[in-house]
Amino acid sequence: MSDFDVNDPSRVASPLVIDTDLGIGGRRLIVASGIARPEWEIDTDEITRGRDTVHLHIPADRVEQATVHIGLASIANDDSEYAFAVDEASLSIDPAGELALTVNTAVMGETSSLNRFSYQVVAVVARDVAEISGRITWPTRLFTPASTHPFAVADNVAVALNTRDVRPAGGPFGGEIETLVPIAAGEITAVSIADSTATARYRIVNPKKGVPLRVTVGLTGFRLAAGENMSVSADTPGSDIFTLAVGDASRAGVDFSVKTWVLR
């Protein structure tokens, strides 16, 4: 079984997508086409079967209607009996919550090559509005927003969604090395100010599914006293780390607080 990624031009050529809102309950009309490049060569007089999956990177929660057309685009044979076939093609949703096209192929010949096949997908899909949400709370003595408008903290509080990879650090002391790659920015939706604290609410819309994630908060322009240090951490340890699934694509209550301390 081979996997093809439309973002890799060495595996899929000329990928094109039309993605249109049908205006009915989050439904979208999808038209996707491209040319997959299996570069599959065999040398046998028996039928050999393959199974290829093209990852289209088109978000979807449900496929309601779909038609798929596959065409042999480039084949070769060295003057022997041969067979080339696409036995079956189907559209599904992969663990990342994106459309995946699976194609069953068959080749025979001495030698024969299935170099390219073209595809066209026309589908109606539904997208649920998934989001990660929470709040960030800090002492107003560090930073007091000028107003309760979300723009009042836009330059000072930045929320990011990151993919997360953890590997052993190695060496005599062990431990782990965490690598974070930002993939989406959070939106501040509301600000409230109390006597001694301020709170910003945030959301991250349509987060990625099927991969380890971590929410992080960056702070700018907070005023610390001499010798004072600051950190921001999840109110519930570990709540900022998770993996979302197609049927469980939202997280609420991913809350953070800012704490300060002085080294003595």
C-alpha positions as a Markdown table, in Angstrom:
| # | Residue | x | y | z |
|---|---|---|---|---|
| 1 | Met | 0.0 | 0.0 | 0.0 |
| 2 | Ser | 1.3 | 3.4 | -1.0 |
| 3 | Asp | 0.4 | 6.9 | 0.3 |
| 4 | Phe | 0.3 | 10.0 | -1.8 |
| 5 | Asp | 0.2 | 13.5 | -0.5 |
| 6 | Val | -1.1 | 16.3 | -2.7 |
| 7 | Asn | 1.4 | 18.7 | -1.1 |
| 8 | Asp | 4.3 | 16.6 | -2.5 |
| 9 | Pro | 4.7 | 17.3 | -6.3 |
| 10 | Ser | 6.9 | 14.2 | -6.6 |
| 11 | Arg | 3.8 | 12.1 | -5.7 |
| 12 | Val | 0.9 | 14.1 | -7.0 |
| 13 | Ala | 1.0 | 16.4 | -10.0 |
| 14 | Ser | -1.4 | 19.3 | -10.8 |
| 15 | Pro | -3.7 | 19.0 | -7.8 |
| 16 | Leu | -6.7 | 21.3 | -8.1 |
| 17 | Val | -9.6 | 21.9 | -5.7 |
| 18 | Ile | -12.9 | 23.8 | -5.9 |
| 19 | Asp | -14.4 | 24.2 | -2.4 |
| 20 | Thr | -17.8 | 26.0 | -2.4 |
| 21 | Asp | -20.2 | 26.7 | 0.5 |
| 22 | Leu | -23.6 | 25.4 | -0.3 |
| 23 | Gly | -25.2 | 27.5 | 2.4 |
| 24 | Ile | -26.9 | 24.6 | 4.0 |
| 25 | Gly | -25.8 | 23.5 | 7.5 |
| 26 | Gly | -22.1 | 23.6 | 6.9 |
| 27 | Arg | -22.2 | 21.6 | 3.7 |
| 28 | Arg | -19.6 | 22.1 | 1.0 |
| 29 | Leu | -19.3 | 21.1 | -2.6 |
| 30 | Ile | -15.9 | 19.7 | -3.3 |
| 31 | Val | -14.3 | 19.2 | -6.8 |
| 32 | Ala | -10.8 | 17.8 | -6.6 |
| 33 | Ser | -8.5 | 16.5 | -9.4 |
| 34 | Gly | -4.9 | 15.6 | -9.9 |
| 35 | Ile | -2.5 | 13.0 | -11.3 |
| 36 | Ala | -1.0 | 10.5 | -8.9 |
| 37 | Arg | 2.5 | 9.1 | -9.6 |
| 38 | Pro | 2.9 | 5.6 | -8.4 |
| 39 | Glu | 5.8 | 4.7 | -10.7 |
| 40 | Trp | 5.0 | 1.1 | -10.1 |
| 41 | Glu | 6.9 | -1.5 | -12.2 |
| 42 | Ile | 6.5 | -5.3 | -12.2 |
| 43 | Asp | 8.0 | -8.2 | -14.1 |
| 44 | Thr | 5.6 | -11.1 | -13.9 |
| 45 | Asp | 2.9 | -12.9 | -15.9 |
| 46 | Glu | 0.6 | -13.0 | -12.9 |
| 47 | Ile | -1.8 | -10.3 | -11.9 |
| 48 | Thr | -0.3 | -8.1 | -9.1 |
| 49 | Arg | -2.6 | -6.0 | -7.1 |
| 50 | Gly | -1.9 | -2.7 | -5.3 |
| 51 | Arg | -3.7 | -0.2 | -3.1 |
| 52 | Asp | -2.9 | 3.5 | -3.1 |
| 53 | Thr | -4.3 | 6.3 | -0.9 |
| 54 | Val | -4.2 | 9.9 | -2.0 |
| 55 | His | -4.4 | 12.3 | 0.9 |
| 56 | Leu | -6.3 | 15.3 | -0.4 |
| 57 | His | -5.9 | 17.6 | 2.7 |
| 58 | Ile | -9.5 | 18.8 | 2.4 |
| 59 | Pro | -11.3 | 19.0 | 5.8 |
| 60 | Ala | -14.5 | 17.1 | 6.2 |
| 61 | Asp | -16.5 | 15.5 | 9.0 |
| 62 | Arg | -18.9 | 13.5 | 6.9 |
| 63 | Val | -19.1 | 12.5 | 3.2 |
| 64 | Glu | -22.8 | 12.8 | 2.2 |
| 65 | Gln | -22.5 | 12.2 | -1.6 |
| 66 | Ala | -19.6 | 11.5 | -3.8 |
| 67 | Thr | -18.6 | 10.3 | -7.3 |
| 68 | Val | -15.1 | 9.3 | -8.2 |
| 69 | His | -13.5 | 8.9 | -11.6 |
| 70 | Ile | -10.1 | 7.3 | -12.1 |
| 71 | Gly | -8.2 | 7.1 | -15.4 |
| 72 | Leu | -5.0 | 5.4 | -16.4 |
| 73 | Ala | -2.7 | 8.3 | -17.4 |
| 74 | Ser | 0.7 | 6.7 | -18.2 |
| 75 | Ile | 1.4 | 3.0 | -18.6 |
| 76 | Ala | 4.2 | 1.0 | -20.3 |
| 77 | Asn | 4.8 | -2.6 | -21.4 |
| 78 | Asp | 7.8 | -4.4 | -22.9 |
| 79 | Asp | 6.0 | -6.3 | -25.7 |
| 80 | Ser | 4.4 | -9.0 | -23.5 |
| 81 | Glu | 0.8 | -9.9 | -22.5 |
| 82 | Tyr | -0.3 | -7.3 | -20.1 |
| 83 | Ala | -3.1 | -6.0 | -17.9 |
| 84 | Phe | -3.7 | -2.6 | -16.3 |
| 85 | Ala | -6.8 | -1.9 | -14.2 |
| 86 | Val | -8.3 | 0.2 | -11.5 |
| 87 | Asp | -10.6 | -2.2 | -9.7 |
| 88 | Glu | -12.1 | 0.1 | -7.1 |
| 89 | Ala | -12.0 | 3.7 | -5.9 |
| 90 | Ser | -13.5 | 5.1 | -2.7 |
| 91 | Leu | -13.6 | 8.3 | -0.7 |
| 92 | Ser | -13.2 | 8.4 | 3.1 |
| 93 | Ile | -12.1 | 10.6 | 5.9 |
| 94 | Asp | -8.6 | 9.9 | 7.4 |
| 95 | Pro | -7.7 | 10.2 | 11.1 |
| 96 | Ala | -6.7 | 13.8 | 10.5 |
| 97 | Gly | -10.3 | 14.6 | 9.5 |
| 98 | Glu | -9.5 | 15.1 | 5.8 |
| 99 | Leu | -10.6 | 13.5 | 2.6 |
| 100 | Ala | -8.6 | 10.5 | 1.4 |
| 101 | Leu | -9.1 | 8.7 | -1.9 |
| 102 | Thr | -8.2 | 5.0 | -2.0 |
| 103 | Val | -7.6 | 3.3 | -5.3 |
| 104 | Asn | -7.2 | -0.5 | -5.9 |
| 105 | Thr | -5.0 | -1.2 | -8.9 |
| 106 | Ala | -3.9 | -4.3 | -10.8 |
| 107 | Val | -0.9 | -4.8 | -13.2 |
| 108 | Met | 0.5 | -7.8 | -15.2 |
| 109 | Gly | 3.3 | -8.0 | -17.7 |
| 110 | Glu | 7.0 | -8.7 | -18.4 |
| 111 | Thr | 7.7 | -5.9 | -17.7 |
| 112 | Ser | 4.9 | -3.5 | -17.1 |
| 113 | Ser | 4.7 | -0.1 | -15.4 |
| 114 | Leu | 1.8 | 1.9 | -14.1 |
| 115 | Asn | 3.4 | 5.3 | -13.9 |
| 116 | Arg | 0.4 | 7.7 | -13.5 |
| 117 | Phe | -3.3 | 7.7 | -12.9 |
| 118 | Ser | -5.6 | 10.7 | -12.9 |
| 119 | Tyr | -8.5 | 11.2 | -10.5 |
| 120 | Gln | -11.5 | 13.5 | -10.1 |
| 121 | Val | -13.6 | 13.6 | -7.0 |
| 122 | Val | -17.0 | 15.4 | -6.8 |
| 123 | Ala | -18.5 | 15.3 | -3.3 |
| 124 | Val | -20.8 | 17.0 | -0.9 |
| 125 | Val | -19.3 | 17.0 | 2.6 |
| 126 | Ala | -20.4 | 18.4 | 5.9 |
| 127 | Arg | -18.1 | 20.3 | 8.3 |
| 128 | Asp | -19.0 | 20.7 | 11.9 |
| 129 | Val | -17.6 | 23.8 | 13.6 |
| 130 | Ala | -15.0 | 22.4 | 16.0 |
| 131 | Glu | -12.9 | 24.6 | 18.3 |
| 132 | Ile | -10.6 | 24.7 | 21.2 |
| 133 | Ser | -11.5 | 27.4 | 23.8 |
| 134 | Gly | -10.4 | 28.6 | 27.2 |
| 135 | Arg | -9.2 | 31.7 | 29.0 |
| 136 | Ile | -6.0 | 33.3 | 30.2 |
| 137 | Thr | -6.0 | 35.1 | 33.6 |
| 138 | Trp | -3.2 | 37.4 | 34.9 |
| 139 | Pro | -2.7 | 40.0 | 37.6 |
| 140 | Thr | -3.7 | 43.5 | 36.5 |
| 141 | Arg | -0.6 | 44.9 | 38.1 |
| 142 | Leu | 1.4 | 43.3 | 35.3 |
| 143 | Phe | -0.8 | 44.5 | 32.5 |
| 144 | Thr | -4.2 | 46.3 | 32.6 |
| 145 | Pro | -6.0 | 46.4 | 29.2 |
| 146 | Ala | -7.2 | 49.8 | 28.1 |
| 147 | Ser | -10.7 | 48.4 | 27.5 |
| 148 | Thr | -12.7 | 45.2 | 27.4 |
| 149 | His | -12.5 | 45.0 | 23.6 |
| 150 | Pro | -10.5 | 42.0 | 22.3 |
| 151 | Phe | -8.3 | 44.4 | 20.4 |
| 152 | Ala | -7.1 | 45.8 | 23.7 |
| 153 | Val | -5.0 | 42.6 | 24.3 |
| 154 | Ala | -4.3 | 41.6 | 20.7 |
| 155 | Asp | -0.6 | 42.8 | 20.9 |
| 156 | Asn | 0.0 | 41.4 | 24.4 |
| 157 | Val | -1.5 | 37.9 | 24.5 |
| 158 | Ala | -0.9 | 35.4 | 21.7 |
| 159 | Val | -2.4 | 31.9 | 21.7 |
| 160 | Ala | -1.0 | 29.3 | 19.4 |
| 161 | Leu | -1.9 | 25.7 | 18.4 |
| 162 | Asn | 1.1 | 23.6 | 17.8 |
| 163 | Thr | 1.8 | 20.1 | 16.6 |
| 164 | Arg | 3.9 | 18.2 | 19.3 |
| 165 | Asp | 6.6 | 15.7 | 18.9 |
| 166 | Val | 8.4 | 14.2 | 21.9 |
| 167 | Arg | 11.5 | 12.1 | 21.7 |
| 168 | Pro | 13.9 | 10.7 | 24.3 |
| 169 | Ala | 16.8 | 13.1 | 25.0 |
| 170 | Gly | 19.3 | 10.3 | 25.4 |
| 171 | Gly | 22.5 | 10.6 | 27.3 |
| 172 | Pro | 23.1 | 9.6 | 31.0 |
| 173 | Phe | 20.3 | 11.8 | 32.4 |
| 174 | Gly | 17.5 | 10.6 | 30.1 |
| 175 | Gly | 14.5 | 12.9 | 29.8 |
| 176 | Glu | 12.6 | 14.1 | 26.7 |
| 177 | Ile | 12.9 | 16.7 | 24.0 |
| 178 | Glu | 9.6 | 18.4 | 23.0 |
| 179 | Thr | 9.4 | 20.0 | 19.5 |
| 180 | Leu | 6.5 | 22.3 | 18.8 |
| 181 | Val | 5.5 | 23.6 | 15.4 |
| 182 | Pro | 2.9 | 26.3 | 15.2 |
| 183 | Ile | 0.0 | 25.5 | 12.9 |
| 184 | Ala | -2.8 | 27.9 | 13.9 |
| 185 | Ala | -3.3 | 31.1 | 15.9 |
| 186 | Gly | -6.0 | 31.6 | 18.5 |
| 187 | Glu | -8.5 | 34.4 | 18.4 |
| 188 | Ile | -9.3 | 36.6 | 21.5 |
| 189 | Thr | -13.0 | 36.7 | 21.8 |
| 190 | Ala | -13.6 | 38.6 | 25.0 |
| 191 | Val | -11.8 | 40.5 | 27.8 |
| 192 | Ser | -12.9 | 41.1 | 31.4 |
| 193 | Ile | -11.2 | 43.2 | 34.1 |
| 194 | Ala | -11.7 | 42.7 | 37.8 |
| 195 | Asp | -10.1 | 44.4 | 40.8 |
| 196 | Ser | -6.9 | 42.5 | 40.7 |
| 197 | Thr | -7.1 | 40.2 | 37.7 |
| 198 | Ala | -7.9 | 40.4 | 34.0 |
| 199 | Thr | -9.1 | 37.6 | 31.8 |
| 200 | Ala | -9.0 | 37.0 | 28.1 |
| 201 | Arg | -11.1 | 34.4 | 26.5 |
| 202 | Tyr | -9.9 | 32.7 | 23.3 |
| 203 | Arg | -10.8 | 30.1 | 20.7 |
| 204 | Ile | -9.0 | 28.2 | 17.9 |
| 205 | Val | -11.4 | 27.2 | 15.1 |
| 206 | Asn | -11.2 | 24.0 | 13.1 |
| 207 | Pro | -8.1 | 22.5 | 14.8 |
| 208 | Lys | -6.2 | 19.7 | 13.2 |
| 209 | Lys | -7.2 | 16.1 | 14.1 |
| 210 | Gly | -5.3 | 12.9 | 14.4 |
| 211 | Val | -1.9 | 14.4 | 15.6 |
| 212 | Pro | -0.6 | 15.3 | 19.0 |
| 213 | Leu | -1.3 | 19.0 | 19.8 |
| 214 | Arg | -0.3 | 21.6 | 22.4 |
| 215 | Val | -1.8 | 25.0 | 23.1 |
| 216 | Thr | 0.7 | 27.7 | 24.1 |
| 217 | Val | 0.4 | 31.3 | 25.3 |
| 218 | Gly | 2.9 | 34.0 | 24.6 |
| 219 | Leu | 2.9 | 37.3 | 26.6 |
| 220 | Thr | 4.3 | 40.7 | 25.5 |
| 221 | Gly | 4.5 | 44.0 | 27.4 |
| 222 | Phe | 3.8 | 42.7 | 30.9 |
| 223 | Arg | 5.6 | 44.8 | 33.5 |
| 224 | Leu | 7.6 | 42.9 | 36.1 |
| 225 | Ala | 9.1 | 44.3 | 39.2 |
| 226 | Ala | 12.9 | 44.2 | 39.7 |
| 227 | Gly | 14.0 | 40.6 | 40.2 |
| 228 | Glu | 10.5 | 39.2 | 39.4 |
| 229 | Asn | 10.0 | 36.3 | 37.0 |
| 230 | Met | 6.8 | 35.2 | 35.2 |
| 231 | Ser | 5.4 | 32.0 | 33.7 |
| 232 | Val | 2.1 | 31.0 | 32.1 |
| 233 | Ser | 0.8 | 27.4 | 32.6 |
| 234 | Ala | -2.4 | 25.4 | 32.2 |
| 235 | Asp | -4.7 | 25.6 | 35.3 |
| 236 | Thr | -5.1 | 21.8 | 35.0 |
| 237 | Pro | -1.7 | 20.2 | 34.3 |
| 238 | Gly | -1.7 | 18.4 | 30.9 |
| 239 | Ser | -5.0 | 19.9 | 29.7 |
| 240 | Asp | -3.1 | 21.9 | 27.1 |
| 241 | Ile | -1.9 | 18.6 | 25.5 |
| 242 | Phe | -4.2 | 16.4 | 23.5 |
| 243 | Thr | -5.0 | 14.6 | 20.3 |
| 244 | Leu | -8.4 | 15.3 | 18.6 |
| 245 | Ala | -10.4 | 12.8 | 16.6 |
| 246 | Val | -13.1 | 13.2 | 14.0 |
| 247 | Gly | -15.9 | 12.4 | 16.5 |
| 248 | Asp | -14.2 | 14.3 | 19.3 |
| 249 | Ala | -12.8 | 17.5 | 17.6 |
| 250 | Ser | -13.4 | 20.1 | 20.3 |
| 251 | Arg | -11.9 | 21.0 | 23.6 |
| 252 | Ala | -13.3 | 23.5 | 26.1 |
| 253 | Gly | -11.8 | 24.8 | 29.3 |
| 254 | Val | -8.2 | 24.8 | 28.2 |
| 255 | Asp | -7.4 | 27.6 | 30.7 |
| 256 | Phe | -4.1 | 29.3 | 31.7 |
| 257 | Ser | -2.9 | 31.5 | 34.5 |
| 258 | Val | 0.0 | 33.8 | 34.8 |
| 259 | Lys | 2.1 | 33.4 | 37.9 |
| 260 | Thr | 5.1 | 35.4 | 39.2 |
| 261 | Trp | 7.9 | 34.6 | 41.6 |
| 262 | Val | 11.2 | 36.2 | 42.9 |
| 263 | Leu | 14.4 | 34.2 | 43.2 |
| 264 | Arg | 16.1 | 34.6 | 46.5 |
